[in-house]
Structures are given as structure tokens and as C-alpha cells.
């Protein structure tokens, strides 16, 4: 009787320990990590542009804008070339390739970079007394560069640019 209880007990322990063991993954089980898109799709760019359009309003403060888009903007030096009434300027670049540097001054639309999708969208903001005075979004859709502009008087314009 002791022998049968011993074998029964040993059998239960073997079953329990084998049920708790995890198998070591083989190379067949390991999958390649999902690769991120190197270039943003038209859909992602369009969603970002629509978010910008619905979120930004003339008169918003710099704090309100940084709460929406963060503080990773370029403080644009205009060298006196901009005659739009702003006293300071910011540029946000969305979906920019890490190693890309535009050959143009930051206040010039980088149409080549957009067409080549080295940048998906640029948000240019002109400030007056630390409030949005005007802004524009330049972005790529397909092979065309588009621009959405909100002027100081509130008028809006959107369309492809050459």
C-alpha cells in the first residue's frame, strides 16, 4: 500500500511540474519586430493637418500651443524678411526624418522636402504679443504640396502650391 501511494504521489508531482514548465521559444516562434513606417502615409498626414486645423485659433497663447504640440519647435529667425506683422515665429515639423535638414531658411516652405516626404507637414506660426497672429500648414498629399493659411483677419485659404 505504501508503494502504491508513493507512486501515485510521484505521478501527481511529475504531472504538476510538467504542467508548470514553459517551453523555450525556438527560432520558428520568434517573429521579426514590426517595422515602423519610414514615411508617413497620406492618411496620417491628413489626420495631423485636421487636428491642427480644429485645434489652433487666432489669439491662442504660446502656452496653449505648447500644450497641444509640445516644445519641440524651431524658433525661426526671419532676418527681417517676413512682413506679416508678427514679432516672433515658430515652426513645428511633423513626420520629419531624423537625419533630414532642410536646405532652405526655416521661414521658407520646403516644397522639395515635402514632395520627397522627408517631412510630412510643417506648421508655421507668427506670434504678436505672444498670441497667434497667423499660421500656415504646408503638407504633402500624394505628390502635391498643399498649404492651409489662416490670416490675421481670420480669412482662410487652402490649396495646392507650386
Rosetta blueprint (number, residue, H / E / L):
1 X L
2 X H
3 X H
4 X H
5 X H
6 X H
7 X H
8 X H
9 X H
10 X H
11 X H
12 X H
13 X H
14 X H
15 X H
16 X H
17 X H
18 X H
19 X H
20 X H
21 X L
22 X L
23 X L
24 X L
25 X L
26 X L
27 X L
28 X L
29 X L
30 X L
31 X L
32 X L
33 X L
34 X L
35 X L
36 X L
37 X L
38 X L
39 X L
40 X L
41 X L
42 X H
43 X H
44 X H
45 X H
46 X H
47 X H
48 X H
49 X H
50 X H
51 X H
52 X H
53 X H
54 X H
55 X H
56 X L
57 X L
58 X L
59 X L
60 X L
61 X E
62 X H
63 X H
64 X H
65 X H
66 X H
67 X H
68 X H
69 X H
70 X L
71 X L
72 X L
73 X L
74 X E
75 X E
76 X L
77 X L
78 X L
79 X L
80 X L
81 X L
82 X L
83 X L
84 X L
85 X L
86 X L
87 X L
88 X E
89 X E
90 X E
91 X E
92 X E
93 X E
94 X E
95 X L
96 X L
97 X L
98 X L
99 X L
100 X L
101 X L
102 X L
103 X L
104 X L
105 X L
106 X L
107 X L
108 X L
109 X L
110 X L
111 X H
112 X H
113 X H
114 X H
115 X H
116 X L
117 X L
118 X L
119 X L
120 X L
121 X E
122 X E
123 X E
124 X E
125 X E
126 X E
127 X E
128 X E
129 X L
130 X L
131 X E
132 X E
133 X E
134 X E
135 X E
136 X E
137 X E
138 X E
139 X E
140 X E
141 X E
142 X L
143 X L
144 X E
145 X E
146 X E
147 X E
148 X E
149 X E
150 X E
151 X L
152 X L
153 X L
154 X L
155 X L
156 X E
157 X E
158 X E
159 X E
160 X E
161 X L
162 X L
